[in-house]
Every structure is written in C-alpha cells, then in structure tokens.
Amino acid sequence: MSIIVAVKNSFPAMIRMVESTRQLSLGNTQLVIVDGGSKDDTVGWLRSTVPDGQSDWLTWDSAIDSGIAEAWNRGIRLARGRWVLFLGADDHVTEAAAWQTAIDYLDSLPAECGVAAFSVRIVTPAGAIVANEPPCLGPDRRQFPAVNAIPHQGAFHRRGLWEAHGDFDTSFSIAADYEFLLRVWKAGVEVRACGGTPPVAMTFGGKSKRSPLVNVKEFRRARRLHDVRTSLLGECGEWGFAALRTAVAGVLGETTARRLSDWGRRIRGLPPVWDVP
C-alpha cells in the first residue's frame, strides 16, 4: 500500500497526518510525501527525518510544481505499493484495525477490479465527526460517472492504472481525480464500492469547497470530455449553489458564508461543520 500526500506550507497538518500512519503496520504501507516547494518547516522536517529522501516507511520529494495533479503524478513514480491512495495533508487514517481490514479486502479482489472505493469519515477542521459517507455508484453502476460520488480519500487504485491509462491531467486544478476515474471507467476498469468502517478521515473544507465555481466548471468539463450526460436540472442546481456560496463569501465574507452553511445543515437535521459563533 502506498499513501501519496501532496503538501505545500501545511506543516502542522502534515505532522498530524504522519502521526496517524504510525499506528499502521509499516511493513505493508509506504508513505509518499510530495512537497510543492514549501517555505515553512516541511522540508526541514523531511530532511531531518529521512535525509536521503527514501526509507522503508517514508519517501519524499520537494520541487515547485503546477498543482496537485502534477504532485500526484510525481508521487506515483515514487510509489512501490500494489495499491495507491491519495490523501490531503489535513486528512488522516482513522484506526489501525479499519486500515488492516481494508488491506485484507484489497488482497481478495480480482484483477479486473482497478478501483476499490471505501466509506470516508468526514470530520470538521476541529476534528469532530460529521458523518461516515459511503461511496455512491448507484444500483446499476451508472450513477457514479454523473456525480462526484467517490472522494479521492476513499479510492484505492491499482498502481498499474497510470501505466495503462496515462497520468493525471494537469489542466485540472481540482477535478483531476474525477477525470481519471471517468477515464478508467470508460475503458472498462471495474470500480467497486466497499463496505466496512472507514479507514480514512477527510477534513471538510478542502480546495473544492473553497472554490465552488471552479469545482463545478471542472466537473462539467470532465463529463463532457468523456460523454457523460447529466440532467439540466442537476446542472442548474450545481451552478446555482456554487454561485450563491461564492457570492456570499465575496460580499459578506467567508465567516458569514460558513455561518450560513452551518445554518442550512442544522435545518436539514445535519450537524454543523464550521460551528462559527
């Protein structure tokens, strides 16, 4: 198993993520940290921890890049595991038992299964659990291409997929993982939904949440690139919500936008994420 983490100027979060992996059996898990030219303590810590950039449990590289897709492509070339998972610096492994269960399940999968999608635990920036979200492929496996149903924190990929289907497309700043999944799905690779306790926790509020209009635009471009049809009503809803979220943040500020987001979650019976006073 190789865990690839793209980081840039996120040292405190990265350290928490690294510590979460120390509970794992590092004999079967490789941590790959790809730094995009950080100016904080990231590179100094990496050099002091693994001076030559490679050890049994941690491999790292640091260079200025164009964004997360290029960083992931660099990480893939450093990965040694049969399976690859992509985390953010503010994500973490939930517990060793859930991780080992996921590893055992991956070992049982047939060769034609190229992507195994597990549930993801959603947590607030403060660490409170919001929900456990299962992957959504739909009853006939046709729903997945039309929606962002599989966050990269829950998608375990066979490493050979990139050799067979090419690198992540660096023209996507947010949706490169979604476009790649559409690419391999269209080529006939099996994408399988898996049950069980989430092996990974994803921190709510990543780049896609901070740039909703860019997010919607890139997802729409990926769908058109692979001839995935969606309903007009669904697309209008996506654009409307993204425009509203962007407008509120731009006019009233991010704090107000987060407060309104939490208010909307409360009236739907969902726990708040930001909990802004």
Contacts in CASP RR format, 6 or more apart in sequence:
PFRMAT RR
TARGET T0000
AUTHOR 0000-0000-0000
METHOD contacts of the structure
MODEL  1
MSIIVAVKNSFPAMIRMVESTRQLSLGNTQLVIVDGGSKDDTVGWLRSTV
PDGQSDWLTWDSAIDSGIAEAWNRGIRLARGRWVLFLGADDHVTEAAAWQ
TAIDYLDSLPAECGVAAFSVRIVTPAGAIVANEPPCLGPDRRQFPAVNAI
PHQGAFHRRGLWEAHGDFDTSFSIAADYEFLLRVWKAGVEVRACGGTPPV
AMTFGGKSKRSPLVNVKEFRRARRLHDVRTSLLGECGEWGFAALRTAVAG
VLGETTARRLSDWGRRIRGLPPVWDVP
1 28 0 8 1.000
1 29 0 8 1.000
1 30 0 8 1.000
1 81 0 8 1.000
1 82 0 8 1.000
1 83 0 8 1.000
1 84 0 8 1.000
1 85 0 8 1.000
1 103 0 8 1.000
1 106 0 8 1.000
1 156 0 8 1.000
2 29 0 8 1.000
2 30 0 8 1.000
2 31 0 8 1.000
2 32 0 8 1.000
2 79 0 8 1.000
2 80 0 8 1.000
2 81 0 8 1.000
2 83 0 8 1.000
2 84 0 8 1.000
2 85 0 8 1.000
2 159 0 8 1.000
3 21 0 8 1.000
3 29 0 8 1.000
3 30 0 8 1.000
3 31 0 8 1.000
3 32 0 8 1.000
3 85 0 8 1.000
3 86 0 8 1.000
3 87 0 8 1.000
4 32 0 8 1.000
4 34 0 8 1.000
4 72 0 8 1.000
4 75 0 8 1.000
4 76 0 8 1.000
4 78 0 8 1.000
4 79 0 8 1.000
4 84 0 8 1.000
4 85 0 8 1.000
4 86 0 8 1.000
4 87 0 8 1.000
5 14 0 8 1.000
5 17 0 8 1.000
5 31 0 8 1.000
5 32 0 8 1.000
5 33 0 8 1.000
5 34 0 8 1.000
5 86 0 8 1.000
5 87 0 8 1.000
5 88 0 8 1.000
5 89 0 8 1.000
6 34 0 8 1.000
6 36 0 8 1.000
6 67 0 8 1.000
6 68 0 8 1.000
6 71 0 8 1.000
6 72 0 8 1.000
6 86 0 8 1.000
6 88 0 8 1.000
6 89 0 8 1.000
7 14 0 8 1.000
7 33 0 8 1.000
7 34 0 8 1.000
7 35 0 8 1.000
7 36 0 8 1.000
7 38 0 8 1.000
7 42 0 8 1.000
7 88 0 8 1.000
7 89 0 8 1.000
8 35 0 8 1.000
8 36 0 8 1.000
8 37 0 8 1.000
8 38 0 8 1.000
8 42 0 8 1.000
9 38 0 8 1.000
9 39 0 8 1.000
9 40 0 8 1.000
9 42 0 8 1.000
10 38 0 8 1.000
10 40 0 8 1.000
10 42 0 8 1.000
10 89 0 8 1.000
10 90 0 8 1.000
11 38 0 8 1.000
11 40 0 8 1.000
11 41 0 8 1.000
11 42 0 8 1.000
11 45 0 8 1.000
13 89 0 8 1.000
13 90 0 8 1.000
14 33 0 8 1.000
14 42 0 8 1.000
14 89 0 8 1.000
15 45 0 8 1.000
16 90 0 8 1.000
16 92 0 8 1.000
17 87 0 8 1.000
17 88 0 8 1.000
17 89 0 8 1.000
17 90 0 8 1.000
17 91 0 8 1.000
17 92 0 8 1.000
18 31 0 8 1.000
18 33 0 8 1.000
18 58 0 8 1.000
20 92 0 8 1.000
20 93 0 8 1.000
21 29 0 8 1.000
21 31 0 8 1.000
21 57 0 8 1.000
21 93 0 8 1.000
23 93 0 8 1.000
23 95 0 8 1.000
23 96 0 8 1.000
24 93 0 8 1.000
24 96 0 8 1.000
24 99 0 8 1.000
24 100 0 8 1.000
25 96 0 8 1.000
25 100 0 8 1.000
26 56 0 8 1.000
26 57 0 8 1.000
27 56 0 8 1.000
27 57 0 8 1.000
28 103 0 8 1.000
29 57 0 8 1.000
29 99 0 8 1.000
29 103 0 8 1.000
30 57 0 8 1.000
30 58 0 8 1.000
30 59 0 8 1.000
30 79 0 8 1.000
30 80 0 8 1.000
30 81 0 8 1.000
31 57 0 8 1.000
31 58 0 8 1.000
31 59 0 8 1.000
32 58 0 8 1.000
32 59 0 8 1.000
32 60 0 8 1.000
32 75 0 8 1.000
32 78 0 8 1.000
32 79 0 8 1.000
33 46 0 8 1.000
33 58 0 8 1.000
33 59 0 8 1.000
33 60 0 8 1.000
33 61 0 8 1.000
34 60 0 8 1.000
34 61 0 8 1.000
34 62 0 8 1.000
34 65 0 8 1.000
34 71 0 8 1.000
34 72 0 8 1.000
34 74 0 8 1.000
34 75 0 8 1.000
34 78 0 8 1.000
35 42 0 8 1.000
35 43 0 8 1.000
35 46 0 8 1.000
35 60 0 8 1.000
35 61 0 8 1.000
35 62 0 8 1.000
35 63 0 8 1.000
36 62 0 8 1.000
36 63 0 8 1.000
36 64 0 8 1.000
36 65 0 8 1.000
36 67 0 8 1.000
36 71 0 8 1.000
37 43 0 8 1.000
37 62 0 8 1.000
37 63 0 8 1.000
37 64 0 8 1.000
37 65 0 8 1.000
38 62 0 8 1.000
42 62 0 8 1.000
43 62 0 8 1.000
46 53 0 8 1.000
46 60 0 8 1.000
46 62 0 8 1.000
49 58 0 8 1.000
50 58 0 8 1.000
50 59 0 8 1.000
50 60 0 8 1.000
53 59 0 8 1.000
53 60 0 8 1.000
53 61 0 8 1.000
54 60 0 8 1.000
59 78 0 8 1.000
59 80 0 8 1.000
61 74 0 8 1.000
61 75 0 8 1.000
61 78 0 8 1.000
63 74 0 8 1.000
65 71 0 8 1.000
65 74 0 8 1.000
66 170 0 8 1.000
67 170 0 8 1.000
67 173 0 8 1.000
68 173 0 8 1.000
68 176 0 8 1.000
68 207 0 8 1.000
69 167 0 8 1.000
69 168 0 8 1.000
69 169 0 8 1.000
69 170 0 8 1.000
69 172 0 8 1.000
69 173 0 8 1.000
69 176 0 8 1.000
70 168 0 8 1.000
70 170 0 8 1.000
72 86 0 8 1.000
72 168 0 8 1.000
72 176 0 8 1.000
72 177 0 8 1.000
73 162 0 8 1.000
73 167 0 8 1.000
73 168 0 8 1.000
73 170 0 8 1.000
76 84 0 8 1.000
76 159 0 8 1.000
76 162 0 8 1.000
76 167 0 8 1.000
79 159 0 8 1.000
81 159 0 8 1.000
82 106 0 8 1.000
82 158 0 8 1.000
82 159 0 8 1.000
83 106 0 8 1.000
83 116 0 8 1.000
83 156 0 8 1.000
83 157 0 8 1.000
83 158 0 8 1.000
83 159 0 8 1.000
84 156 0 8 1.000
84 157 0 8 1.000
84 158 0 8 1.000
84 159 0 8 1.000
85 153 0 8 1.000
85 154 0 8 1.000
85 155 0 8 1.000
85 156 0 8 1.000
85 157 0 8 1.000
85 200 0 8 1.000
86 152 0 8 1.000
86 153 0 8 1.000
86 155 0 8 1.000
86 177 0 8 1.000
87 152 0 8 1.000
87 153 0 8 1.000
87 200 0 8 1.000
88 153 0 8 1.000
90 125 0 8 1.000
90 203 0 8 1.000
90 206 0 8 1.000
91 153 0 8 1.000
91 200 0 8 1.000
91 201 0 8 1.000
91 202 0 8 1.000
91 203 0 8 1.000
92 200 0 8 1.000
92 201 0 8 1.000
93 99 0 8 1.000
93 199 0 8 1.000
93 200 0 8 1.000
93 201 0 8 1.000
94 121 0 8 1.000
94 197 0 8 1.000
94 198 0 8 1.000
94 199 0 8 1.000
94 200 0 8 1.000
94 201 0 8 1.000
95 197 0 8 1.000
97 197 0 8 1.000
98 196 0 8 1.000
98 197 0 8 1.000
98 198 0 8 1.000
98 199 0 8 1.000
99 199 0 8 1.000
101 196 0 8 1.000
101 197 0 8 1.000
101 199 0 8 1.000
102 118 0 8 1.000
102 156 0 8 1.000
102 194 0 8 1.000
102 199 0 8 1.000
105 116 0 8 1.000
105 194 0 8 1.000
106 116 0 8 1.000
106 156 0 8 1.000
109 116 0 8 1.000
109 192 0 8 1.000
112 189 0 8 1.000
112 190 0 8 1.000
113 158 0 8 1.000
113 190 0 8 1.000
113 191 0 8 1.000
113 192 0 8 1.000
114 157 0 8 1.000
114 158 0 8 1.000
114 161 0 8 1.000
114 184 0 8 1.000
114 189 0 8 1.000
114 190 0 8 1.000
114 191 0 8 1.000
114 192 0 8 1.000
115 150 0 8 1.000
115 155 0 8 1.000
115 156 0 8 1.000
115 157 0 8 1.000
115 158 0 8 1.000
115 161 0 8 1.000
115 181 0 8 1.000
115 184 0 8 1.000
115 189 0 8 1.000
115 190 0 8 1.000
115 191 0 8 1.000
115 192 0 8 1.000
116 155 0 8 1.000
116 156 0 8 1.000
116 192 0 8 1.000
116 194 0 8 1.000
117 135 0 8 1.000
117 137 0 8 1.000
117 150 0 8 1.000
117 154 0 8 1.000
117 155 0 8 1.000
117 156 0 8 1.000
117 191 0 8 1.000
117 192 0 8 1.000
117 193 0 8 1.000
117 194 0 8 1.000
118 135 0 8 1.000
118 154 0 8 1.000
118 155 0 8 1.000
118 156 0 8 1.000
118 194 0 8 1.000
118 195 0 8 1.000
118 196 0 8 1.000
118 198 0 8 1.000
118 199 0 8 1.000
118 200 0 8 1.000
119 132 0 8 1.000
119 133 0 8 1.000
119 134 0 8 1.000
119 135 0 8 1.000
119 154 0 8 1.000
119 194 0 8 1.000
119 195 0 8 1.000
119 196 0 8 1.000
119 197 0 8 1.000
119 198 0 8 1.000
120 132 0 8 1.000
120 133 0 8 1.000
120 151 0 8 1.000
120 153 0 8 1.000
120 154 0 8 1.000
120 198 0 8 1.000
120 200 0 8 1.000
120 201 0 8 1.000
120 202 0 8 1.000
121 129 0 8 1.000
121 131 0 8 1.000
121 132 0 8 1.000
121 133 0 8 1.000
121 198 0 8 1.000
121 200 0 8 1.000
121 201 0 8 1.000
121 202 0 8 1.000
122 129 0 8 1.000
122 130 0 8 1.000
122 131 0 8 1.000
122 132 0 8 1.000
122 133 0 8 1.000
122 201 0 8 1.000
122 202 0 8 1.000
122 204 0 8 1.000
123 129 0 8 1.000
123 130 0 8 1.000
123 201 0 8 1.000
123 202 0 8 1.000
123 203 0 8 1.000
123 204 0 8 1.000
124 130 0 8 1.000
124 203 0 8 1.000
124 204 0 8 1.000
124 272 0 8 1.000
124 273 0 8 1.000
124 274 0 8 1.000
124 275 0 8 1.000
125 203 0 8 1.000
125 204 0 8 1.000
125 205 0 8 1.000
125 274 0 8 1.000
126 275 0 8 1.000
127 203 0 8 1.000
128 271 0 8 1.000
128 275 0 8 1.000
129 201 0 8 1.000
130 204 0 8 1.000
130 270 0 8 1.000
130 271 0 8 1.000
130 273 0 8 1.000
131 270 0 8 1.000
131 271 0 8 1.000
132 198 0 8 1.000
133 151 0 8 1.000
134 193 0 8 1.000
134 195 0 8 1.000
135 144 0 8 1.000
135 149 0 8 1.000
135 150 0 8 1.000
135 154 0 8 1.000
135 155 0 8 1.000
135 193 0 8 1.000
135 194 0 8 1.000
136 143 0 8 1.000
136 144 0 8 1.000
136 147 0 8 1.000
136 149 0 8 1.000
136 150 0 8 1.000
136 193 0 8 1.000
137 143 0 8 1.000
137 144 0 8 1.000
137 149 0 8 1.000
137 150 0 8 1.000
137 191 0 8 1.000
137 193 0 8 1.000
138 144 0 8 1.000
138 149 0 8 1.000
141 191 0 8 1.000
143 149 0 8 1.000
144 150 0 8 1.000
144 181 0 8 1.000
144 185 0 8 1.000
144 191 0 8 1.000
145 182 0 8 1.000
145 185 0 8 1.000
145 186 0 8 1.000
145 223 0 8 1.000
145 226 0 8 1.000
145 228 0 8 1.000
146 223 0 8 1.000
146 228 0 8 1.000
146 229 0 8 1.000
146 230 0 8 1.000
148 175 0 8 1.000
148 178 0 8 1.000
148 219 0 8 1.000
150 181 0 8 1.000
150 191 0 8 1.000
151 202 0 8 1.000
152 177 0 8 1.000
153 200 0 8 1.000
153 201 0 8 1.000
153 202 0 8 1.000
154 198 0 8 1.000
154 199 0 8 1.000
154 200 0 8 1.000
154 202 0 8 1.000
155 177 0 8 1.000
155 181 0 8 1.000
161 180 0 8 1.000
161 184 0 8 1.000
161 189 0 8 1.000
162 168 0 8 1.000
164 187 0 8 1.000
165 180 0 8 1.000
165 183 0 8 1.000
165 184 0 8 1.000
165 187 0 8 1.000
165 189 0 8 1.000
168 176 0 8 1.000
168 177 0 8 1.000
168 179 0 8 1.000
168 180 0 8 1.000
169 176 0 8 1.000
169 179 0 8 1.000
169 180 0 8 1.000
170 176 0 8 1.000
172 178 0 8 1.000
172 179 0 8 1.000
172 218 0 8 1.000
172 221 0 8 1.000
172 222 0 8 1.000
173 207 0 8 1.000
173 214 0 8 1.000
173 218 0 8 1.000
174 207 0 8 1.000
174 208 0 8 1.000
174 211 0 8 1.000
174 214 0 8 1.000
174 215 0 8 1.000
174 218 0 8 1.000
175 208 0 8 1.000
175 215 0 8 1.000
175 218 0 8 1.000
175 219 0 8 1.000
175 221 0 8 1.000
175 222 0 8 1.000
178 218 0 8 1.000
178 219 0 8 1.000
178 222 0 8 1.000
179 218 0 8 1.000
179 222 0 8 1.000
179 225 0 8 1.000
179 226 0 8 1.000
181 191 0 8 1.000
182 222 0 8 1.000
182 223 0 8 1.000
182 225 0 8 1.000
182 226 0 8 1.000
182 228 0 8 1.000
183 226 0 8 1.000
184 191 0 8 1.000
185 191 0 8 1.000
186 226 0 8 1.000
204 273 0 8 1.000
205 273 0 8 1.000
208 215 0 8 1.000
209 215 0 8 1.000
212 241 0 8 1.000
212 242 0 8 1.000
212 245 0 8 1.000
212 246 0 8 1.000
213 242 0 8 1.000
213 243 0 8 1.000
213 246 0 8 1.000
215 242 0 8 1.000
216 238 0 8 1.000
216 239 0 8 1.000
216 242 0 8 1.000
219 238 0 8 1.000
220 235 0 8 1.000
222 228 0 8 1.000
223 229 0 8 1.000
223 230 0 8 1.000
245 257 0 8 1.000
245 261 0 8 1.000
248 256 0 8 1.000
248 257 0 8 1.000
248 260 0 8 1.000
249 256 0 8 1.000
249 257 0 8 1.000
250 257 0 8 1.000
255 276 0 8 1.000
258 273 0 8 1.000
258 274 0 8 1.000
258 276 0 8 1.000
259 274 0 8 1.000
259 276 0 8 1.000
261 273 0 8 1.000
261 274 0 8 1.000
262 272 0 8 1.000
262 273 0 8 1.000
262 274 0 8 1.000
262 275 0 8 1.000
262 276 0 8 1.000
264 270 0 8 1.000
265 271 0 8 1.000
265 272 0 8 1.000
265 273 0 8 1.000
266 272 0 8 1.000
END
